[in-house]
Amino acid sequence: MGKRRQEEFYYHAAIYLDEDLAGKVFQTLNTLINSVDYNLSVYRCLEPESHAYCVVVIGERPNETLDKEIIGHLISTGEMIELAPGVLQHLLGRRPDMN
């Protein structure tokens, strides 16, 4: 079975100027997604172009309430971004159940 196109995957990403802020959002979202019944993952990585820290939630599309909560945490101290295709593919590769 071939890989699905990237736009079929749910994800949100935000960029942070400070590693500590990204870490706090990552921890909050990690706790949140581990408490719900959705197949979601959260990642913290260095955005290759800007060299700023990025937090990404990727996986199964949650309900609207959870989606808004995820976005709220991401934008609390960060700015929403669209991931470069290579970064998105790398993260999807770390989720074998999404291929």
C-alpha positions in Angstrom: 0.0 0.0 0.0 1.4 3.4 -1.0 1.8 6.4 1.3 -1.1 8.7 1.6 -0.6 12.3 0.5 0.5 14.7 3.3 -2.6 16.9 3.2 -4.7 13.9 4.3 -2.9 14.0 7.7 -4.0 16.1 10.6 -1.3 18.3 12.0 -0.7 21.7 13.5 2.7 23.2 14.2 3.9 26.3 16.0 7.3 28.0 16.2 8.9 29.4 19.4 11.8 31.7 19.8 12.8 30.1 23.0 13.6 26.4 23.7 12.0 26.6 27.2 8.7 27.9 25.9 8.7 25.1 23.3 9.5 22.6 26.0 6.6 23.7 28.2 4.1 23.6 25.3 5.4 20.1 24.3 5.0 18.8 27.9 1.4 20.2 28.1 0.4 18.8 24.8 2.1 15.4 25.5 0.0 15.1 28.7 -3.1 16.2 26.9 -2.8 13.7 24.0 -2.0 10.9 26.3 -5.3 11.5 28.1 -7.5 11.3 25.1 -8.7 8.4 22.8 -7.1 9.7 19.6 -4.0 8.4 17.8 -1.9 11.6 18.1 1.7 12.3 18.6 3.5 15.5 19.7 7.1 16.3 18.6 9.5 19.1 19.4 12.1 19.8 16.8 14.4 22.5 15.4 12.9 24.2 12.3 15.7 23.9 9.7 15.2 27.3 7.9 14.8 29.6 10.9 16.7 27.5 13.5 13.8 28.2 15.9 12.1 25.5 18.0 8.9 23.9 16.7 6.2 21.9 18.4 4.1 19.7 16.1 0.9 17.6 16.8 0.3 15.0 14.1 -2.0 12.0 13.7 -5.7 11.2 13.7 -8.0 14.2 13.3 -9.6 14.9 16.8 -13.0 16.4 17.4 -13.4 20.1 17.1 -13.2 20.8 20.9 -9.8 19.0 21.2 -8.6 20.6 18.0 -9.3 24.0 19.4 -7.6 23.1 22.7 -4.5 21.9 20.8 -4.4 25.1 18.8 -4.9 27.2 21.9 -1.8 25.6 23.6 0.3 26.0 20.4 -0.5 29.7 20.0 -0.3 30.5 23.7 3.4 31.5 23.3 4.1 30.5 19.7 3.1 31.3 16.1 1.4 28.8 13.9 3.4 27.7 10.9 3.2 25.3 7.9 5.9 22.7 7.9 8.2 22.2 5.0 7.3 18.9 3.1 10.6 17.3 4.1 10.0 18.0 7.8 6.4 16.7 7.6 7.6 13.5 5.8 10.3 12.9 8.4 7.7 13.1 11.3 5.3 10.9 9.4 8.1 8.4 9.0 8.3 8.2 12.8 4.7 7.2 12.9 4.6 3.8 11.1 0.9 3.4 11.7 0.3 6.5 9.6 2.0 5.2 6.4 
